[in-house]
């Protein structure tokens, strides 16, 4: 088993892990830390789940197979190696994907092994209430924490939202769990109760719950539903949960609101579905859209921003990307007759013209990221050559263009990156100069550049690339997936340049004549 990917640490301190089993299946687990510093691992016991609970994303996928004891244990080992290399967890619970008591031997075997590995830590499992499994726990005099997913005190309601509940009535289940509680210390059994608006939150159900468990050695944990895409359910409010807890406590029942963790990356209870991959490519038409995603970015996030058609475009309408997009047939016709080196140099001659910014929002966004000390670099293709009737290095032009529109990446120019393993694009490049990487396009993909760059950022857990070309985003995602599976990726497919000029102000004849002129001038440069 290996880590397929891990999310960056969320605001609530949680990290979701996706593991790939030896036979190519995926499972998920969560690491989180409570406010009092308790370090918790929430592990899976099966690939998928057959319990079918209507509020649980995992329960909507059929079980593919049970996990072995070694696979359950390996989840903990990999998380501890990654998140707690010099510590041990305080709590391990089997409450991720699957029903632990439906995989009894492997689940109990893993919990027993954790006791040998980590000593006297809290070990527990969560169950929908499989009576045969609970009876076996009693028979074997086990002393693991037991979380009973009750979620309704009414048999008809519980059977409707939890199909597995049809095998045992609520009063019988409570009596069975009470037998387990009586042979264990206080707090061993906890009743999980999920408030679903209009389904499980009625006054009648609250009163039934009080009568069911009053005087028993249980702790009730009232929960608020974690939304799952495609499920037409409504969460109750914090006030609703606090009201329930208050009523339970007045009846002499230990109760608390169980806080939810992991929602930021679909890792909270009921959200583990194996459907959200480590890499996302999101189409956006403005930096204001990107801004809504960047609240979770932190200094462990490396941001890369393409320059052409993402930050700046040529001022000349004849050289605008919209013109090239509109007259693709002209470009194809003229480029077919020239060598690749000439074509490449024509393109760089275009990008070296006086430039204009695409949208003001990008400047404020870049400055905001820099103020939060998040590493942010620009990326651009480069070629040594003759520009503006004089021989100037391309990075000098690029830096001047960006400075003119108020963009400066030089706060990370101190990074000393060697691109020695990449194919040279002439003796000047690849290079990282004043926070701008010059290496892409002609000889090297952005993915290959990233591979080299990451040597200088060993602590990064998320990479963000903003680019107008989807192929560059996909190349980067592919490299990360293969070489850095522990790093997540967000690619923003930025398309604002397509809408910058609503109407092309040049005719096809003007465009053809101008491009032909550039091609002829380029052919006169003898070193190409």
JODA-V973608 format. One record per backbone hydrogen bond with DSSP energy under -1.0 kcal/mol. CO is the residue of the C=O (numbers start at 1). NH is the residue of the N-H. If there is no record, write none. Layout:
co=[CO,CO]
nh=[NH,NH]
This chain:
co=[2,5,10,14,15,16,17,18,18,19,20,21,25,27,29,30,31,32,34,38,39,39,40,41,42,43,45,47,53,57,58,61,65,68,69,70,71,72,73,74,75,76,77,78,79,80,84,90,91,92,93,93,94,97,97,99,100,103,104,105,106,107,108,109,110,111,112,113,114,115,119,122,123,124,125,127,130,131,132,133,134,135,136,137,138,145,146,147,148,148,154,155,156,157,158,161,162,163,164,165,169,170,171,172,173,174,175,176,177,178,181,185,188,189,190,191,192,192,193,196,196,202,203,204,205,206,207,208,209,210,213,216,219,220,221,222,223,228,231,234,237,238,239,240,241,242,243,244,245,246,247,248,249,254,256,262,262,263,268,270,271,278,280,282,284,286,287,290,294,298,300,300,302,303,304,305,307,307,307,311,312,313,316,320,320,321,322,323,327,328,329,330,331,332,335,339,340,341,342,343,344,345,346,347,350,354,356,359,360,360,361,362,363,364,365,366,367,368,369,370,375,377,378,379,380,380,387,390,393,394,395,396,397,398,399,400,401,402,403,409,410,412,419,426,429,431,433,435,436,437,438,440,444,445,446,447,448,449,450,452,453,454,457,461,462,463,464,465,466,467,469,470,471,472,473,474,475,476,477,478,479,480,484,488,489,490,491,492,492,493,495,496,507,508,509,510,511,512,513,514,515,516,517,518,519,522,525]
nh=[20,18,13,10,31,7,29,4,5,27,2,24,21,19,17,42,15,40,37,34,90,91,32,93,30,96,67,64,56,60,61,49,47,72,73,74,75,76,77,78,79,80,81,82,83,84,87,122,41,124,43,95,126,45,46,102,103,107,108,109,110,111,112,113,114,115,116,117,118,119,121,92,145,94,147,149,134,135,136,137,138,139,140,142,141,125,190,127,150,192,158,159,160,161,162,54,165,166,167,168,173,174,175,176,177,178,179,180,181,182,184,188,146,219,148,221,150,151,223,199,200,206,207,208,209,210,211,212,213,214,216,218,191,256,193,258,195,231,233,197,241,242,243,244,245,246,247,248,249,250,251,253,252,220,222,265,267,266,271,57,273,489,491,493,495,290,291,293,297,301,461,462,464,377,466,379,310,311,312,358,309,356,319,323,324,325,326,327,331,332,333,334,335,336,338,343,344,345,346,347,348,349,350,351,353,315,313,362,363,364,365,366,367,368,369,370,371,372,374,373,303,305,437,307,439,440,390,387,397,398,399,400,401,402,403,404,405,407,406,412,413,415,422,429,425,438,436,378,433,380,431,442,441,449,450,451,452,453,454,455,456,457,460,488,302,490,304,492,306,494,473,474,475,476,477,478,479,480,481,482,483,484,487,463,280,465,282,467,494,284,498,499,511,512,513,514,515,516,517,518,519,520,521,522,523,525,528]
